[in-house]
Amino acid sequence: MEMQKPFQKHWIAPVFLLVAMIVDGVISQVFAQWLLHPNYTAVPELTLLMLVMLTILLPDENWMVAIAAITGLVFDSFYTGILGINALLMPLVVYVVQQLTPYIFRSALFIGIMDIITLTLFSSADFVMNSFLGYTDVGFTTFIAQHLGPNLLLNMILFVLVYWPLSRLLINLSKG
């Protein structure tokens, strides 16, 4: 009878999330003239995509909620300037995805659907929290038309570009 070794590559998640945060910032800066327009705003959310993929493809990582909280705090301190919103929402996303992971297939279609759902819920919760705190005053329909729609389109394009190489890399690194 073969004994299963415990998961020991705990460095994978923080390194991949750090790279995803840096690439988020680079994409935002390099393509700002096309992504940040007065009529629409599309924000790359590779960090959130990475959290979803890490949670689904590395189910043996027991520290994902804590890693997500630290990632959210770092993300808040570098990008938003409002400490706490992403530090609260990112671990919540990871927890929900962890609860749903046994019920979904590990394929591009189902991970993409999970990414769309989490991105929609994350962006909506972020909008509600920012509205509650008084940092935005746009209506919900304006939010959907000018932010959520373009945001989903951009991030689905990014998902299509990064899914295959990233999933292969994560699966190979987690095997051993």
Secondary structure, 3 states (H helix, E strand, C coil): CCCCCCCCCCCHHHHHHHHHHHHHHHHHHHCHHHHECCCCECCCCHHHHHHHHHHHHCCCCCCHHHHHHHHHHHHHHHHHCCCCHHHHHHHHHHHHHHHHHHHCCCCHHHHHHHHHHHHHHHHHHHHHHHHHHCCCCCCHHHHHHHHHHHHHHHHHHHHHHHHHHHHHHHHHHHHC
